[in-house]
Amino acid sequence: MSALLDHLPELWQGLIVTLQLTAASFAGAAVLGLVITAMRVSPVGVLRGIGTVYVETFQNLPLLVLLVLAVFGLPEIGLQADLLVTAVIVIAVYEAAYIAEALRSGVNAVSAGQGEAARALGLTFGQSLRHVVLPQALRTVIQPIGNVFIALTMNTSLAAAVGVVDLTAAANRVNLVEAQPIPIFVGAGLAYALIAACAGFVTGRLERRLAVAR
Amino acid sequence: MSNLLFDEPGPRARRRIRIATVVGAVAVLALAALAVRQFAAAGQLTADRWAPYATWPMWRYLLNGLWATALAAVVSAALAMAAGLALALGRLSRRRWVRLPAAAYVEVVRTIPALLLVYVVLFALPRYGLDLPLFWKLVVPLAVSNAAAFAEIFRAGILSVERGQGEAGLAVGLTHGQTMRMIVLPQAARRVLPSIVSQSVGLLKDTSLGFVVSYAELLYSGKVLATYNGLLIQTYIVVALIYLAVNASLSKLARVLEARTPQVRVPRARRRRRSPVRA
């Protein structure tokens, strides 16, 4: 137990990095995922194609391969950025594919009459997407998006494998010094579980409050 | 074409679509051109940096890695599915002392990163005299973490089988276990097959953690190769393409299976109560 308490500052620092990674990459993934979804439901064939290829590609590549490619490969072609920034961008790009899939299922769940009504009022594609379809789609996908968020939190730990000192890396480092794996890893595991539990709680509340009656 | 967001386009909409098509295509081509220029400027496009990937020894090495990836994925999938089925049945058990631990396992393990489990197996277990062989250092944490995911898939599948099926089994005198084994599980298995395949894609992606364990699967083989020949970006791009080809085929299989799986019907009693207006 003392091993855990003695190294609380390092572990705390790691937790902060994990939270930063999670928050920043989720924000990026949400924006990018929204754009991809809009492309995938648009009447423009090329954009639909790009959206589909994007989702297919990133859902079928391991995140760690992308991280390794970006962190060790990109400097080879003269693209080098801060390690944390690189990790955030890669995780955001990867998770955007999952957000886009979740959002698209939500768009498909909106009943056709809603779209017809929007068009009957003379709304354009963008307007009906923004004012009619997306608000309803977002409400139905709160739970799936929450699951993507939890998966994203777990996935940020992969950044540890390319050198980001997040909670996972910090726990590992402290363990290498202290050789007290049980309290340290259990502590780190609990911190992740706590983040996931918070996300689950928030999405549960939101879902109940915003549920669409059908 | 009936669509949620747009009607059959008229002349003006068709013009706008054409414009958007051109703009989109140009943007993608510009992005590709930018990437090629960046590669060329860094001298990464010269033939001698790519030619090695047209030779057999290089591919033999990477295919060995792919084979090791497949082996790790298949073994951890088998273990995770067996454990997942046991956990799902446990969560549905009538006995509290079986139900609670199974539920606790699933809920806790689902929220622990696989890499953290890998570190535990890699650095914590040896302290307690449990130093697993390299292969199992990758397979055990993957099986432990994926068992929870498979358990949830199986449980959803079992719950999707209509109550009447189980009741009918009990009515003809089968025991609880026989009903589960002979009536409910076969039907559930067909329904969860697509989800099982997509979860297996996720598991195959997770085997890239061999990079951390130094188990010579595909990504780690790529790392060794890149250290040896110095062709970093080329190697990792080729590795990524192999993963993409394999996983995209598996995902395609999942979709084909999904299209062939009979649609899960909503239990009739609920449907009737839900739509009194139309009746």
Interface residues (C-beta under 8 A of the other chain):
Chain A: V41 S42 P43 V44 G45 V46 L47 I50 E56 T57 Q59 N60 L61 P62 L63 L64 V65 L66 V68 L69 F72 G73 L74 E76 I77 G78 L79 V107 N108 V110 A112 Q114 G115 R119 F125 S128 L129 V133 I150 T153 M154 N155 T156 S157 L158 A160 A161 T168 A171 N172 N175 L176 A179 P181 I182 F185 A188 G189 Y192 A193 I195 A196 A197
Chain B: S2 N3 L4 L5 F6 D7 P9 A13 I17 A20 T21 G24 A25 V28 Q38 F39 A41 A42 Q44 V108 R110 T111 I112 P113 A114 L115 L116 Y119 V120 F123 A124 L125 R127 V201 K205 D206 T207 S208 L209 F211 V212 L219 G222 K223 A226 L232 I233 Y236 I237 V239 A240 Y243 L244 N247 A248 S251
